[in-house]
C-alpha cells in the first residue's frame, strides 16, 4: 500500500473510532479535514468537538518504528498541535476491532490531560 493510501486508511480508522465515541457520547462530534486543505497545512486532520465547547485538534499518522522522531518533527513544525494518533495498520488488517479500541483509548488519554 502506498504512503498516501496508508494515510487515508489510518484517517478512515480514526474516523470510525470517532463515530463510536460520538455514539457513546464521549465526544460531541468531529470534523474531518480535506486532504491538502487549509487546516491540513496546520497539522490537523480532525477537529474533535468536546463537551463544554472545547475543540481537540488531532493529527493522524501511520505507525512505524520511527514514531517518536516523527512526533518531534511534527512538534517543531506545529507546536500548538500536540495530539497525535499513530495507527497500527498491521493490527488494523488483522484485528480491526482491537485497532479501533486502541485508537479510542488513545483519544481518551488526550481528554484526561
SEFIVO-291820 format. One record per atom (N, C-alpha, C): z, y, x; residue in one letter. Coordinates in steps of 0.02 Angstrom, whole numbers. Last residue first. Layout:
N
<rec c3="Z" c2="Y" c1="X" residuo="a"/>
...
//
This chain:
113
<rec c3="1494" c2="746" c1="-296" residuo="x"/>
<rec c3="1506" c2="795" c1="-242" residuo="x"/>
<rec c3="1536" c2="859" c1="-268" residuo="x"/>
<rec c3="1457" c2="666" c1="-398" residuo="x"/>
<rec c3="1528" c2="666" c1="-381" residuo="x"/>
<rec c3="1545" c2="717" c1="-327" residuo="x"/>
<rec c3="1322" c2="667" c1="-404" residuo="x"/>
<rec c3="1357" c2="702" c1="-457" residuo="x"/>
<rec c3="1432" c2="707" c1="-444" residuo="x"/>
<rec c3="1283" c2="585" c1="-301" residuo="x"/>
<rec c3="1272" c2="657" c1="-294" residuo="x"/>
<rec c3="1313" c2="697" c1="-345" residuo="x"/>
<rec c3="1310" c2="462" c1="-357" residuo="x"/>
<rec c3="1351" c2="483" c1="-300" residuo="x"/>
<rec c3="1343" c2="558" c1="-287" residuo="x"/>
<rec c3="1209" c2="452" c1="-452" residuo="x"/>
<rec c3="1279" c2="462" c1="-475" residuo="x"/>
<rec c3="1323" c2="486" c1="-417" residuo="x"/>
<rec c3="1103" c2="423" c1="-367" residuo="x"/>
<rec c3="1104" c2="487" c1="-401" residuo="x"/>
<rec c3="1175" c2="502" c1="-426" residuo="x"/>
<rec c3="1143" c2="294" c1="-326" residuo="x"/>
<rec c3="1132" c2="347" c1="-277" residuo="x"/>
<rec c3="1135" c2="416" c1="-309" residuo="x"/>
<rec c3="1144" c2="225" c1="-447" residuo="x"/>
<rec c3="1207" c2="235" c1="-411" residuo="x"/>
<rec c3="1201" c2="290" c1="-358" residuo="x"/>
<rec c3="1006" c2="229" c1="-475" residuo="x"/>
<rec c3="1054" c2="260" c1="-521" residuo="x"/>
<rec c3="1120" c2="274" c1="-485" residuo="x"/>
<rec c3="960" c2="153" c1="-365" residuo="x"/>
<rec c3="939" c2="223" c1="-374" residuo="x"/>
<rec c3="988" c2="260" c1="-419" residuo="x"/>
<rec c3="1019" c2="30" c1="-393" residuo="x"/>
<rec c3="1034" c2="65" c1="-330" residuo="x"/>
<rec c3="1016" c2="139" c1="-334" residuo="x"/>
<rec c3="956" c2="-1" c1="-514" residuo="x"/>
<rec c3="1029" c2="7" c1="-512" residuo="x"/>
<rec c3="1050" c2="46" c1="-449" residuo="x"/>
<rec c3="826" c2="-18" c1="-468" residuo="x"/>
<rec c3="841" c2="38" c1="-513" residuo="x"/>
<rec c3="916" c2="52" c1="-515" residuo="x"/>
<rec c3="845" c2="-134" c1="-391" residuo="x"/>
<rec c3="822" c2="-72" c1="-358" residuo="x"/>
<rec c3="838" c2="-12" c1="-402" residuo="x"/>
<rec c3="879" c2="-224" c1="-491" residuo="x"/>
<rec c3="928" c2="-209" c1="-439" residuo="x"/>
<rec c3="910" c2="-143" c1="-404" residuo="x"/>
<rec c3="758" c2="-227" c1="-562" residuo="x"/>
<rec c3="820" c2="-205" c1="-595" residuo="x"/>
<rec c3="874" c2="-185" c1="-544" residuo="x"/>
<rec c3="663" c2="-277" c1="-469" residuo="x"/>
<rec c3="660" c2="-208" c1="-493" residuo="x"/>
<rec c3="725" c2="-184" c1="-525" residuo="x"/>
<rec c3="653" c2="-369" c1="-344" residuo="x"/>
<rec c3="705" c2="-366" c1="-396" residuo="x"/>
<rec c3="709" c2="-295" c1="-424" residuo="x"/>
<rec c3="535" c2="-359" c1="-267" residuo="x"/>
<rec c3="570" c2="-423" c1="-275" residuo="x"/>
<rec c3="617" c2="-424" c1="-336" residuo="x"/>
<rec c3="497" c2="-223" c1="-272" residuo="x"/>
<rec c3="449" c2="-277" c1="-286" residuo="x"/>
<rec c3="484" c2="-342" c1="-305" residuo="x"/>
<rec c3="615" c2="-160" c1="-235" residuo="x"/>
<rec c3="584" c2="-143" c1="-299" residuo="x"/>
<rec c3="534" c2="-197" c1="-320" residuo="x"/>
<rec c3="633" c2="-209" c1="-108" residuo="x"/>
<rec c3="681" c2="-228" c1="-160" residuo="x"/>
<rec c3="651" c2="-215" c1="-229" residuo="x"/>
<rec c3="525" c2="-141" c1="-49" residuo="x"/>
<rec c3="528" c2="-214" c1="-48" residuo="x"/>
<rec c3="575" c2="-240" c1="-102" residuo="x"/>
<rec c3="558" c2="-7" c1="-66" residuo="x"/>
<rec c3="500" c2="-33" c1="-102" residuo="x"/>
<rec c3="499" c2="-110" c1="-102" residuo="x"/>
<rec c3="694" c2="82" c1="-87" residuo="x"/>
<rec c3="676" c2="20" c1="-52" residuo="x"/>
<rec c3="620" c2="-15" c1="-90" residuo="x"/>
<rec c3="699" c2="253" c1="-82" residuo="x"/>
<rec c3="684" c2="196" c1="-124" residuo="x"/>
<rec c3="660" c2="138" c1="-81" residuo="x"/>
<rec c3="816" c2="375" c1="-57" residuo="x"/>
<rec c3="769" c2="332" c1="-22" residuo="x"/>
<rec c3="761" c2="268" c1="-63" residuo="x"/>
<rec c3="842" c2="536" c1="-113" residuo="x"/>
<rec c3="847" c2="465" c1="-132" residuo="x"/>
<rec c3="794" c2="428" c1="-92" residuo="x"/>
<rec c3="933" c2="680" c1="-70" residuo="x"/>
<rec c3="875" c2="637" c1="-58" residuo="x"/>
<rec c3="891" c2="566" c1="-79" residuo="x"/>
<rec c3="990" c2="836" c1="-75" residuo="x"/>
<rec c3="994" c2="775" c1="-115" residuo="x"/>
<rec c3="929" c2="734" c1="-110" residuo="x"/>
<rec c3="985" c2="959" c1="-13" residuo="x"/>
<rec c3="1014" c2="903" c1="24" residuo="x"/>
<rec c3="1012" c2="836" c1="-13" residuo="x"/>
<rec c3="907" c2="1091" c1="-5" residuo="x"/>
<rec c3="891" c2="1032" c1="-46" residuo="x"/>
<rec c3="919" c2="970" c1="-10" residuo="x"/>
<rec c3="920" c2="1194" c1="82" residuo="x"/>
<rec c3="953" c2="1201" c1="17" residuo="x"/>
<rec c3="942" c2="1142" c1="-30" residuo="x"/>
<rec c3="841" c2="1169" c1="194" residuo="x"/>
<rec c3="914" c2="1164" c1="200" residuo="x"/>
<rec c3="952" c2="1168" c1="133" residuo="x"/>
<rec c3="705" c2="1109" c1="229" residuo="x"/>
<rec c3="729" c2="1127" c1="162" residuo="x"/>
<rec c3="806" c2="1123" c1="160" residuo="x"/>
<rec c3="688" c2="1085" c1="367" residuo="x"/>
<rec c3="635" c2="1119" c1="330" residuo="x"/>
<rec c3="659" c2="1147" c1="263" residuo="x"/>
<rec c3="805" c2="1019" c1="399" residuo="x"/>
<rec c3="784" c2="1077" c1="440" residuo="x"/>
<rec c3="733" c2="1119" c1="401" residuo="x"/>
<rec c3="805" c2="917" c1="305" residuo="x"/>
<rec c3="857" c2="968" c1="301" residuo="x"/>
<rec c3="841" c2="1029" c1="344" residuo="x"/>
<rec c3="696" c2="838" c1="349" residuo="x"/>
<rec c3="693" c2="870" c1="284" residuo="x"/>
<rec c3="743" c2="928" c1="280" residuo="x"/>
<rec c3="750" c2="794" c1="470" residuo="x"/>
<rec c3="689" c2="833" c1="471" residuo="x"/>
<rec c3="682" c2="872" c1="404" residuo="x"/>
<rec c3="859" c2="718" c1="422" residuo="x"/>
<rec c3="871" c2="777" c1="464" residuo="x"/>
<rec c3="810" c2="823" c1="466" residuo="x"/>
<rec c3="788" c2="618" c1="352" residuo="x"/>
<rec c3="836" c2="662" c1="316" residuo="x"/>
<rec c3="848" c2="726" c1="356" residuo="x"/>
<rec c3="720" c2="558" c1="456" residuo="x"/>
<rec c3="681" c2="591" c1="405" residuo="x"/>
<rec c3="725" c2="638" c1="364" residuo="x"/>
<rec c3="830" c2="503" c1="523" residuo="x"/>
<rec c3="787" c2="551" c1="558" residuo="x"/>
<rec c3="746" c2="592" c1="507" residuo="x"/>
<rec c3="873" c2="414" c1="425" residuo="x"/>
<rec c3="917" c2="468" c1="447" residuo="x"/>
<rec c3="877" c2="523" c1="483" residuo="x"/>
<rec c3="763" c2="322" c1="407" residuo="x"/>
<rec c3="787" c2="365" c1="354" residuo="x"/>
<rec c3="828" c2="425" c1="379" residuo="x"/>
<rec c3="685" c2="232" c1="482" residuo="x"/>
<rec c3="697" c2="299" c1="509" residuo="x"/>
<rec c3="726" c2="348" c1="458" residuo="x"/>
<rec c3="652" c2="117" c1="416" residuo="x"/>
<rec c3="702" c2="113" c1="470" residuo="x"/>
<rec c3="726" c2="181" c1="493" residuo="x"/>
<rec c3="638" c2="175" c1="245" residuo="x"/>
<rec c3="612" c2="143" c1="305" residuo="x"/>
<rec c3="667" c2="142" c1="358" residuo="x"/>
<rec c3="602" c2="214" c1="74" residuo="x"/>
<rec c3="650" c2="194" c1="126" residuo="x"/>
<rec c3="613" c2="160" c1="184" residuo="x"/>
<rec c3="515" c2="353" c1="21" residuo="x"/>
<rec c3="513" c2="280" c1="28" residuo="x"/>
<rec c3="558" c2="262" c1="86" residuo="x"/>
<rec c3="601" c2="487" c1="-62" residuo="x"/>
<rec c3="565" c2="459" c1="-4" residuo="x"/>
<rec c3="565" c2="383" c1="-8" residuo="x"/>
<rec c3="626" c2="630" c1="-158" residuo="x"/>
<rec c3="618" c2="557" c1="-158" residuo="x"/>
<rec c3="577" c2="537" c1="-97" residuo="x"/>
<rec c3="743" c2="755" c1="-196" residuo="x"/>
<rec c3="686" c2="736" c1="-155" residuo="x"/>
<rec c3="685" c2="659" c1="-151" residuo="x"/>
<rec c3="805" c2="859" c1="-324" residuo="x"/>
<rec c3="804" c2="792" c1="-294" residuo="x"/>
<rec c3="738" c2="779" c1="-257" residuo="x"/>
<rec c3="921" c2="974" c1="-383" residuo="x"/>
<rec c3="854" c2="964" c1="-355" residuo="x"/>
<rec c3="854" c2="900" c1="-313" residuo="x"/>
<rec c3="1009" c2="983" c1="-528" residuo="x"/>
<rec c3="1011" c2="947" c1="-464" residuo="x"/>
<rec c3="939" c2="940" c1="-439" residuo="x"/>
<rec c3="1082" c2="1111" c1="-622" residuo="x"/>
<rec c3="1021" c2="1075" c1="-605" residuo="x"/>
<rec c3="1028" c2="1046" c1="-535" residuo="x"/>
<rec c3="1196" c2="1143" c1="-760" residuo="x"/>
<rec c3="1178" c2="1141" c1="-689" residuo="x"/>
<rec c3="1115" c2="1100" c1="-679" residuo="x"/>
<rec c3="1238" c2="1140" c1="-892" residuo="x"/>
<rec c3="1185" c2="1185" c1="-874" residuo="x"/>
<rec c3="1166" c2="1187" c1="-800" residuo="x"/>
<rec c3="1327" c2="1046" c1="-934" residuo="x"/>
<rec c3="1355" c2="1110" c1="-914" residuo="x"/>
<rec c3="1302" c2="1158" c1="-888" residuo="x"/>
<rec c3="1247" c2="904" c1="-864" residuo="x"/>
<rec c3="1288" c2="932" c1="-917" residuo="x"/>
<rec c3="1318" c2="998" c1="-891" residuo="x"/>
<rec c3="1091" c2="931" c1="-778" residuo="x"/>
<rec c3="1158" c2="903" c1="-785" residuo="x"/>
<rec c3="1194" c2="935" c1="-844" residuo="x"/>
<rec c3="929" c2="888" c1="-746" residuo="x"/>
<rec c3="971" c2="932" c1="-786" residuo="x"/>
<rec c3="1038" c2="897" c1="-799" residuo="x"/>
<rec c3="845" c2="880" c1="-599" residuo="x"/>
<rec c3="885" c2="839" c1="-644" residuo="x"/>
<rec c3="933" c2="887" c1="-679" residuo="x"/>
<rec c3="688" c2="893" c1="-542" residuo="x"/>
<rec c3="744" c2="935" c1="-561" residuo="x"/>
<rec c3="782" c2="896" c1="-613" residuo="x"/>
<rec c3="603" c2="808" c1="-411" residuo="x"/>
<rec c3="631" c2="809" c1="-478" residuo="x"/>
<rec c3="684" c2="863" c1="-484" residuo="x"/>
<rec c3="557" c2="846" c1="-286" residuo="x"/>
<rec c3="515" c2="802" c1="-327" residuo="x"/>
<rec c3="538" c2="802" c1="-400" residuo="x"/>
<rec c3="558" c2="974" c1="-170" residuo="x"/>
<rec c3="588" c2="950" c1="-232" residuo="x"/>
<rec c3="537" c2="907" c1="-270" residuo="x"/>
<rec c3="514" c2="1054" c1="-66" residuo="x"/>
<rec c3="551" c2="993" c1="-51" residuo="x"/>
<rec c3="585" c2="962" c1="-111" residuo="x"/>
<rec c3="434" c2="1156" c1="-98" residuo="x"/>
<rec c3="504" c2="1175" c1="-84" residuo="x"/>
<rec c3="546" c2="1113" c1="-67" residuo="x"/>
<rec c3="317" c2="1097" c1="-136" residuo="x"/>
<rec c3="319" c2="1133" c1="-72" residuo="x"/>
<rec c3="388" c2="1155" c1="-51" residuo="x"/>
<rec c3="351" c2="1061" c1="-263" residuo="x"/>
<rec c3="344" c2="1009" c1="-212" residuo="x"/>
<rec c3="347" c2="1040" c1="-142" residuo="x"/>
<rec c3="337" c2="1179" c1="-333" residuo="x"/>
<rec c3="405" c2="1155" c1="-320" residuo="x"/>
<rec c3="404" c2="1100" c1="-266" residuo="x"/>
<rec c3="195" c2="1186" c1="-338" residuo="x"/>
<rec c3="235" c2="1239" c1="-306" residuo="x"/>
<rec c3="305" c2="1214" c1="-288" residuo="x"/>
<rec c3="124" c2="1022" c1="-304" residuo="x"/>
<rec c3="137" c2="1081" c1="-344" residuo="x"/>
<rec c3="181" c2="1130" c1="-306" residuo="x"/>
<rec c3="103" c2="901" c1="-245" residuo="x"/>
<rec c3="73" c2="958" c1="-213" residuo="x"/>
<rec c3="79" c2="1022" c1="-254" residuo="x"/>
<rec c3="132" c2="823" c1="-399" residuo="x"/>
<rec c3="120" c2="814" c1="-328" residuo="x"/>
<rec c3="80" c2="873" c1="-301" residuo="x"/>
<rec c3="241" c2="905" c1="-511" residuo="x"/>
<rec c3="174" c2="880" c1="-496" residuo="x"/>
<rec c3="165" c2="876" c1="-421" residuo="x"/>
<rec c3="409" c2="853" c1="-543" residuo="x"/>
<rec c3="361" c2="900" c1="-515" residuo="x"/>
<rec c3="293" c2="866" c1="-506" residuo="x"/>
<rec c3="492" c2="808" c1="-685" residuo="x"/>
<rec c3="459" c2="781" c1="-626" residuo="x"/>
<rec c3="405" c2="831" c1="-604" residuo="x"/>
<rec c3="648" c2="847" c1="-750" residuo="x"/>
<rec c3="578" c2="870" c1="-745" residuo="x"/>
<rec c3="550" c2="840" c1="-681" residuo="x"/>
<rec c3="773" c2="783" c1="-864" residuo="x"/>
<rec c3="743" c2="794" c1="-798" residuo="x"/>
<rec c3="672" c2="818" c1="-805" residuo="x"/>
<rec c3="936" c2="775" c1="-942" residuo="x"/>
<rec c3="864" c2="769" c1="-942" residuo="x"/>
<rec c3="838" c2="780" c1="-871" residuo="x"/>
<rec c3="1073" c2="761" c1="-932" residuo="x"/>
<rec c3="1046" c2="790" c1="-993" residuo="x"/>
<rec c3="970" c2="784" c1="-998" residuo="x"/>
<rec c3="1144" c2="606" c1="-875" residuo="x"/>
<rec c3="1111" c2="669" c1="-862" residuo="x"/>
<rec c3="1082" c2="695" c1="-928" residuo="x"/>
<rec c3="1209" c2="511" c1="-948" residuo="x"/>
<rec c3="1238" c2="529" c1="-882" residuo="x"/>
<rec c3="1209" c2="595" c1="-859" residuo="x"/>
<rec c3="1163" c2="454" c1="-1066" residuo="x"/>
<rec c3="1193" c2="521" c1="-1068" residuo="x"/>
<rec c3="1232" c2="539" c1="-1004" residuo="x"/>
<rec c3="1085" c2="346" c1="-1063" residuo="x"/>
<rec c3="1157" c2="333" c1="-1059" residuo="x"/>
<rec c3="1197" c2="398" c1="-1058" residuo="x"/>
<rec c3="961" c2="409" c1="-1061" residuo="x"/>
<rec c3="980" c2="369" c1="-1120" residuo="x"/>
<rec c3="1055" c2="356" c1="-1122" residuo="x"/>
<rec c3="969" c2="462" c1="-931" residuo="x"/>
<rec c3="965" c2="507" c1="-988" residuo="x"/>
<rec c3="985" c2="470" c1="-1052" residuo="x"/>
<rec c3="969" c2="347" c1="-854" residuo="x"/>
<rec c3="1026" c2="391" c1="-851" residuo="x"/>
<rec c3="1027" c2="441" c1="-909" residuo="x"/>
<rec c3="841" c2="297" c1="-885" residuo="x"/>
<rec c3="901" c2="258" c1="-900" residuo="x"/>
<rec c3="962" c2="303" c1="-904" residuo="x"/>
<rec c3="766" c2="401" c1="-830" residuo="x"/>
<rec c3="760" c2="386" c1="-902" residuo="x"/>
<rec c3="821" c2="346" c1="-925" residuo="x"/>
<rec c3="800" c2="386" c1="-697" residuo="x"/>
<rec c3="822" c2="446" c1="-732" residuo="x"/>
<rec c3="816" c2="438" c1="-808" residuo="x"/>
<rec c3="735" c2="265" c1="-669" residuo="x"/>
<rec c3="808" c2="269" c1="-662" residuo="x"/>
<rec c3="835" c2="330" c1="-700" residuo="x"/>
<rec c3="601" c2="306" c1="-686" residuo="x"/>
<rec c3="630" c2="254" c1="-729" residuo="x"/>
<rec c3="706" c2="256" c1="-728" residuo="x"/>
<rec c3="594" c2="399" c1="-580" residuo="x"/>
<rec c3="583" c2="421" c1="-649" residuo="x"/>
<rec c3="613" c2="370" c1="-698" residuo="x"/>
<rec c3="610" c2="314" c1="-473" residuo="x"/>
<rec c3="662" c2="364" c1="-486" residuo="x"/>
<rec c3="655" c2="390" c1="-557" residuo="x"/>
<rec c3="489" c2="243" c1="-486" residuo="x"/>
<rec c3="553" c2="208" c1="-491" residuo="x"/>
<rec c3="610" c2="256" c1="-506" residuo="x"/>
<rec c3="398" c2="347" c1="-462" residuo="x"/>
<rec c3="397" c2="313" c1="-527" residuo="x"/>
<rec c3="463" c2="275" c1="-538" residuo="x"/>
<rec c3="427" c2="374" c1="-329" residuo="x"/>
<rec c3="441" c2="425" c1="-380" residuo="x"/>
<rec c3="442" c2="395" c1="-449" residuo="x"/>
<rec c3="380" c2="254" c1="-273" residuo="x"/>
<rec c3="450" c2="273" c1="-265" residuo="x"/>
<rec c3="469" c2="325" c1="-318" residuo="x"/>
<rec c3="244" c2="263" c1="-305" residuo="x"/>
<rec c3="284" c2="207" c1="-330" residuo="x"/>
<rec c3="358" c2="222" c1="-327" residuo="x"/>
<rec c3="208" c2="376" c1="-233" residuo="x"/>
<rec c3="202" c2="377" c1="-306" residuo="x"/>
<rec c3="244" c2="321" c1="-337" residuo="x"/>
<rec c3="230" c2="323" c1="-104" residuo="x"/>
<rec c3="268" c2="381" c1="-127" residuo="x"/>
<rec c3="267" c2="386" c1="-203" residuo="x"/>
<rec c3="132" c2="226" c1="-101" residuo="x"/>
<rec c3="202" c2="205" c1="-95" residuo="x"/>
<rec c3="247" c2="261" c1="-120" residuo="x"/>
<rec c3="18" c2="305" c1="-107" residuo="x"/>
<rec c3="32" c2="259" c1="-162" residuo="x"/>
<rec c3="105" c2="236" c1="-161" residuo="x"/>
<rec c3="30" c2="370" c1="16" residuo="x"/>
<rec c3="29" c2="409" c1="-46" residuo="x"/>
<rec c3="46" c2="365" c1="-106" residuo="x"/>
<rec c3="24" c2="258" c1="106" residuo="x"/>
<rec c3="82" c2="302" c1="103" residuo="x"/>
<rec c3="86" c2="341" c1="38" residuo="x"/>
<rec c3="-45" c2="108" c1="32" residuo="x"/>
<rec c3="-49" c2="168" c1="72" residuo="x"/>
<rec c3="11" c2="213" c1="60" residuo="x"/>
<rec c3="0" c2="-59" c1="42" residuo="x"/>
<rec c3="0" c2="0" c1="0" residuo="x"/>
<rec c3="0" c2="62" c1="45" residuo="x"/>
//
